[in-house]
Structure formats: C-alpha cells, structure tokens
Amino acid sequence: MSQPFNVPPNHGIISRRTFVQALGAGAITTSITANAFGRPIMSENSDVQIRHIYEQWHEAIVRRDIDRLMALYAEDAIFETPSILVTLTGRTQGILRGKSELRPFFEAGFRKLGNELTRWYRTGLFFSNGRQLTWEYPRETPQGDQVDLVEVMDIVDGLISHHRVYWGWVGFQTLVAALNKTGSTQHKGEQ
C-alpha cells in the first residue's frame, strides 16, 4: 500500500533524491510507455536480438535485399541521414517516418548509389546497452579509404525504431559532391 507523500510546493518539480524517497515509499507507481515525443521507451533486448540486427542489417545492405532490410524496422520507424537529400528528389529534410517512407529511400539508394559509396568494411566491433546499437564503417580500411559512417539504432522489441547515420569527413565530401551533382541535374531539368 502506498505511503502518503507530499510533493514540495515548487510546481511539482522534485529532486532526484526526493523522487527516490517517494519511489521507495511506494508513493510513485507509474508505468511509462512513451517518451515526451510519443515514441516508445526502449526496452531491453536480448544479446541475440541485438546481434541479429547488427548482422542482418549489414548483410541486407551489402546484398541489396530490400525485403530482408525492411523486416528489421518497426512499422513506425524513424530514419535520419543527410543522404536522403541526395537519394530522394524533392526532400528538404533528412528525416523519414515509417516503413512507407523508408522503403522508397532504400530502393532508390540501391538503384542510384549501389555499393559505390562505401566498401562496407567494418571491424566487427559494435556497442550496445540492450536498447541502442552502434557501430562504425571506418574511413580507413585494408583496401584504402571508404565513406566513413556511424550507425546508431534504437531497438524496441527486436526491431529498429529509430536509426541515425552520422557521416565522417570522407562521407561529407561524398555527400556534398553528390548533392552538387543532383542539384545541377535538377536545375538543368527546370530550364
């Protein structure tokens, strides 16, 4: 049974210490299922689920297997990368929402870019806390430089719910060149 607990008169804002005291007294019982943006709170995933995403995502990209790739994403997944501006014409933001937007991006990327952007070399090292998965495609590879990327994925119930791609300096140069090429092609078509 909950113990009575008075919230201090500072607009309901309590310190961490007070929160822990209230929690210990049983005065706070809550089940938070979403963050402030309405996204699900990330649950712990098993090591098997995390490794599955790590291995299968890479395999699907290298093999350009769109169905295998899309099976790894939650229906309402968010994807963020500046390469959206290069790959999909008419986009002004590097954010896609839901599989219905992700699928055309990856399909266009497979058609337009193929595997030219990177050698897809990675060291085999990844980091995860059971909720977030991170790995790098480093600039320097045994075969020379490649586009350098860091993949960061929030995993909920064994699926990618939010995926962010961060680009290094070689990647940035590649994106700028591609954007300039895309921009000049689009402007020629407008004349």
DRENKERO-460081 format. One record per residue (C-alpha): x, y, z; residue number from 1; residue in one letter. Coordinates in nm, 4 decimals, decimal comma. Last residue first. Example, Ala and Ser with C-alpha at 12.3 -4.5 7.8 and 13.67 -1.06 7.14 Angstrom:
# DRENKERO-460081
(atom (1,3670 -0,1060 0,7140) 2 'S')
(atom (1,2300 -0,4500 0,7800) 1 'A')
//
This chain:
# DRENKERO-460081
(atom (1,5288 2,5223 -6,7568) 191 'Q')
(atom (1,3920 2,3025 -6,4736) 190 'E')
(atom (1,5658 1,9857 -6,5971) 189 'G')
(atom (1,9011 2,1620 -6,5922) 188 'K')
(atom (1,8308 2,2739 -6,2334) 187 'H')
(atom (1,7643 1,9160 -6,1216) 186 'Q')
(atom (2,0887 1,7914 -6,2764) 185 'T')
(atom (2,2856 2,0761 -6,1150) 184 'S')
(atom (2,1329 1,9973 -5,7764) 183 'G')
(atom (2,1949 1,6231 -5,8084) 182 'T')
(atom (2,5601 1,6836 -5,8981) 181 'K')
(atom (2,6002 1,9345 -5,6148) 180 'N')
(atom (2,4284 1,6927 -5,3762) 179 'L')
(atom (2,6552 1,4087 -5,4905) 178 'A')
(atom (2,9681 1,6191 -5,4399) 177 'A')
(atom (2,8463 1,7381 -5,0993) 176 'V')
(atom (2,7574 1,3824 -4,9969) 175 'L')
(atom (3,0980 1,2469 -5,0981) 174 'T')
(atom (3,2797 1,5233 -4,9107) 173 'Q')
(atom (3,0685 1,4516 -4,6017) 172 'F')
(atom (3,1386 1,0799 -4,6266) 171 'G')
(atom (3,5119 1,1445 -4,6434) 170 'V')
(atom (3,4760 1,3784 -4,3412) 169 'W')
(atom (3,2666 1,1447 -4,1287) 168 'G')
(atom (2,8906 1,0896 -4,1622) 167 'W')
(atom (2,6437 1,0114 -3,8860) 166 'Y')
(atom (2,3538 0,7769 -3,9641) 165 'V')
(atom (2,0552 0,7699 -3,7299) 164 'R')
(atom (1,8037 0,4886 -3,6943) 163 'H')
(atom (1,4972 0,4975 -3,4690) 162 'H')
(atom (1,2638 0,2026 -3,4053) 161 'S')
(atom (1,4854 -0,0804 -3,5302) 160 'I')
(atom (1,3218 -0,4082 -3,4291) 159 'L')
(atom (1,3932 -0,6628 -3,1522) 158 'G')
(atom (1,1175 -0,5393 -2,9222) 157 'D')
(atom (1,2495 -0,1838 -2,9420) 156 'V')
(atom (1,5973 -0,1139 -3,0831) 155 'I')
(atom (1,7388 0,2376 -3,1103) 154 'D')
(atom (1,9943 0,2394 -3,3883) 153 'M')
(atom (2,3148 0,4375 -3,4312) 152 'V')
(atom (2,5197 0,3756 -3,7480) 151 'E')
(atom (2,8495 0,5633 -3,7737) 150 'V')
(atom (2,9727 0,6296 -4,1241) 149 'L')
(atom (3,3015 0,6775 -4,3052) 148 'D')
(atom (3,2942 0,6609 -4,6828) 147 'V')
(atom (3,5914 0,4424 -4,7746) 146 'Q')
(atom (3,9664 0,4846 -4,7653) 145 'D')
(atom (4,2058 0,2118 -4,8681) 144 'G')
(atom (4,1776 -0,1663 -4,9186) 143 'Q')
(atom (4,2661 -0,2586 -4,5562) 142 'P')
(atom (4,0132 0,0054 -4,4471) 141 'T')
(atom (4,0473 0,3631 -4,3224) 140 'E')
(atom (3,7308 0,5709 -4,3149) 139 'R')
(atom (3,5638 0,3476 -4,0584) 138 'P')
(atom (3,2179 0,1905 -4,1036) 137 'Y')
(atom (3,1248 0,2241 -3,7410) 136 'E')
(atom (2,8897 0,0566 -3,4973) 135 'W')
(atom (2,6128 0,1468 -3,2546) 134 'T')
(atom (2,3150 -0,0434 -3,1094) 133 'L')
(atom (2,0779 0,1062 -2,8548) 132 'Q')
(atom (1,8420 -0,0658 -2,6141) 131 'R')
(atom (2,0405 -0,3644 -2,4851) 130 'G')
(atom (2,3364 -0,1448 -2,3949) 129 'N')
(atom (2,5042 -0,1982 -2,7285) 128 'S')
(atom (2,8428 -0,1392 -2,8872) 127 'F')
(atom (2,9791 -0,2913 -3,2047) 126 'F')
(atom (3,3122 -0,4330 -3,3175) 125 'L')
(atom (3,3257 -0,6478 -3,6295) 124 'G')
(atom (3,5808 -0,4139 -3,7876) 123 'T')
(atom (3,3637 -0,2809 -4,0663) 122 'R')
(atom (3,4087 -0,2667 -4,4405) 121 'Y')
(atom (3,1012 -0,1728 -4,6401) 120 'W')
(atom (3,3204 -0,0755 -4,9383) 119 'R')
(atom (3,1358 0,2526 -4,9463) 118 'T')
(atom (2,9534 0,4936 -5,1687) 117 'L')
(atom (2,9717 0,2781 -5,4810) 116 'E')
(atom (2,7659 -0,0072 -5,3360) 115 'N')
(atom (2,4613 0,0776 -5,5405) 114 'G')
(atom (2,4217 0,4515 -5,5421) 113 'L')
(atom (2,1299 0,5199 -5,7708) 112 'K')
(atom (1,9437 0,1871 -5,7763) 111 'R')
(atom (2,0222 0,0666 -5,4218) 110 'F')
(atom (1,9658 0,4176 -5,2884) 109 'G')
(atom (1,6345 0,4447 -5,4712) 108 'A')
(atom (1,5165 0,1182 -5,3137) 107 'E')
(atom (1,6475 0,2285 -4,9734) 106 'F')
(atom (1,4619 0,5592 -4,9904) 105 'F')
(atom (1,1458 0,4024 -5,1367) 104 'P')
(atom (1,1360 0,1561 -4,8410) 103 'R')
(atom (1,1958 0,4142 -4,5690) 102 'L')
(atom (0,8927 0,6316 -4,6485) 101 'E')
(atom (0,6256 0,3577 -4,6243) 100 'S')
(atom (0,8334 0,1963 -4,3499) 99 'K')
(atom (0,7559 0,4865 -4,1216) 98 'G')
(atom (0,8995 0,8339 -4,0848) 97 'R')
(atom (1,1897 0,9714 -4,2892) 96 'L')
(atom (1,4232 1,2501 -4,1801) 95 'I')
(atom (1,6959 1,4252 -4,3809) 94 'G')
(atom (1,4790 1,7243 -4,4537) 93 'Q')
(atom (1,4116 1,9202 -4,7737) 92 'T')
(atom (1,3089 1,6291 -4,9926) 91 'R')
(atom (1,2195 1,6997 -5,3548) 90 'G')
(atom (1,4380 1,4330 -5,5027) 89 'T')
(atom (1,5140 1,1277 -5,2892) 88 'L')
(atom (1,8730 0,9977 -5,2849) 87 'T')
(atom (2,0771 1,3127 -5,2354) 86 'V')
(atom (1,8555 1,4759 -4,9720) 85 'L')
(atom (1,8034 1,1389 -4,8038) 84 'I')
(atom (2,1836 1,1137 -4,7783) 83 'S')
(atom (2,1650 1,3622 -4,4895) 82 'P')
(atom (2,0571 1,0771 -4,2612) 81 'T')
(atom (1,7712 1,0194 -4,0182) 80 'E')
(atom (1,5358 0,7188 -4,0107) 79 'F')
(atom (1,2264 0,6959 -3,7911) 78 'I')
(atom (1,0500 0,3617 -3,7532) 77 'A')
(atom (0,6687 0,3451 -3,7471) 76 'D')
(atom (0,6354 -0,0121 -3,8809) 75 'E')
(atom (0,9400 -0,1250 -3,6839) 74 'A')
(atom (1,2457 -0,1979 -3,8980) 73 'Y')
(atom (1,4382 -0,5248 -3,9425) 72 'L')
(atom (1,1900 -0,6718 -4,1949) 71 'A')
(atom (1,2657 -0,3729 -4,4186) 70 'M')
(atom (1,6228 -0,4943 -4,4735) 69 'L')
(atom (1,5274 -0,8517 -4,5652) 68 'R')
(atom (1,2676 -0,7184 -4,8073) 67 'D')
(atom (1,5117 -0,4702 -4,9638) 66 'I')
(atom (1,7940 -0,7163 -5,0264) 65 'D')
(atom (2,0809 -0,5043 -5,1605) 64 'R')
(atom (2,3254 -0,7861 -5,0829) 63 'R')
(atom (2,5591 -0,5469 -4,8944) 62 'V')
(atom (2,2639 -0,3676 -4,7352) 61 'I')
(atom (2,0857 -0,6897 -4,6321) 60 'A')
(atom (2,4061 -0,8387 -4,4860) 59 'E')
(atom (2,4809 -0,5250 -4,2841) 58 'H')
(atom (2,1276 -0,5122 -4,1450) 57 'W')
(atom (2,1304 -0,8872 -4,0779) 56 'Q')
(atom (2,4494 -0,8917 -3,8712) 55 'E')
(atom (2,3872 -0,5984 -3,6371) 54 'Y')
(atom (2,0104 -0,6587 -3,6171) 53 'I')
(atom (2,0629 -1,0267 -3,5269) 52 'H')
(atom (2,3405 -0,9336 -3,2820) 51 'R')
(atom (2,0958 -0,7096 -3,0961) 50 'I')
(atom (1,8214 -0,9734 -3,0915) 49 'Q')
(atom (2,0630 -1,2446 -2,9706) 48 'V')
(atom (2,2017 -1,0170 -2,6992) 47 'D')
(atom (1,8458 -0,9806 -2,5753) 46 'S')
(atom (1,6617 -0,6534 -2,5999) 45 'N')
(atom (1,5899 -0,4224 -2,3089) 44 'E')
(atom (1,3001 -0,1935 -2,3815) 43 'S')
(atom (1,3261 0,1479 -2,5370) 42 'M')
(atom (1,0509 0,3799 -2,4256) 41 'I')
(atom (0,8012 0,4014 -2,7091) 40 'P')
(atom (0,7965 0,7271 -2,9047) 39 'R')
(atom (0,5287 0,9808 -2,8068) 38 'G')
(atom (0,7743 1,2702 -2,8274) 37 'F')
(atom (0,7894 1,3131 -2,4485) 36 'A')
(atom (0,8786 0,9454 -2,4086) 35 'N')
(atom (0,6361 0,6549 -2,4180) 34 'A')
(atom (0,5468 0,3532 -2,2040) 33 'T')
(atom (0,5816 0,4963 -1,8562) 32 'I')
(atom (0,4231 0,2702 -1,5985) 31 'S')
(atom (0,3748 0,4512 -1,2747) 30 'T')
(atom (0,3718 0,3891 -0,9061) 29 'T')
(atom (0,5053 0,6743 -0,7006) 28 'I')
(atom (0,4124 0,6843 -0,3343) 27 'A')
(atom (0,5619 0,3413 -0,2700) 26 'G')
(atom (0,7878 0,4814 -0,0003) 25 'A')
(atom (1,0913 0,3837 -0,2061) 24 'G')
(atom (0,9573 0,5756 -0,5059) 23 'L')
(atom (0,8968 0,8792 -0,2895) 22 'A')
(atom (1,2489 0,8636 -0,1483) 21 'Q')
(atom (1,3928 0,8143 -0,4995) 20 'V')
(atom (1,1951 1,1150 -0,6247) 19 'F')
(atom (1,3090 1,3258 -0,3298) 18 'T')
(atom (1,6708 1,2382 -0,4028) 17 'R')
(atom (1,6255 1,3068 -0,7768) 16 'R')
(atom (1,4867 1,6464 -0,6907) 15 'S')
(atom (1,1229 1,7323 -0,7309) 14 'I')
(atom (0,9365 1,9553 -0,9722) 13 'I')
(atom (0,5666 1,9566 -0,8879) 12 'G')
(atom (0,5359 2,3314 -0,9218) 11 'H')
(atom (0,7799 2,4017 -0,6417) 10 'N')
(atom (0,5499 2,3380 -0,3433) 9 'P')
(atom (0,7180 2,0070 -0,2469) 8 'P')
(atom (0,5179 1,6934 -0,3358) 7 'V')
(atom (0,3693 1,5390 -0,0235) 6 'N')
(atom (0,3884 1,1641 0,0219) 5 'F')
(atom (0,1354 0,9370 0,1864) 4 'P')
(atom (0,2558 0,5747 0,1906) 3 'Q')
(atom (0,1290 0,3478 -0,0845) 2 'S')
(atom (0,0000 0,0000 0,0000) 1 'M')
//
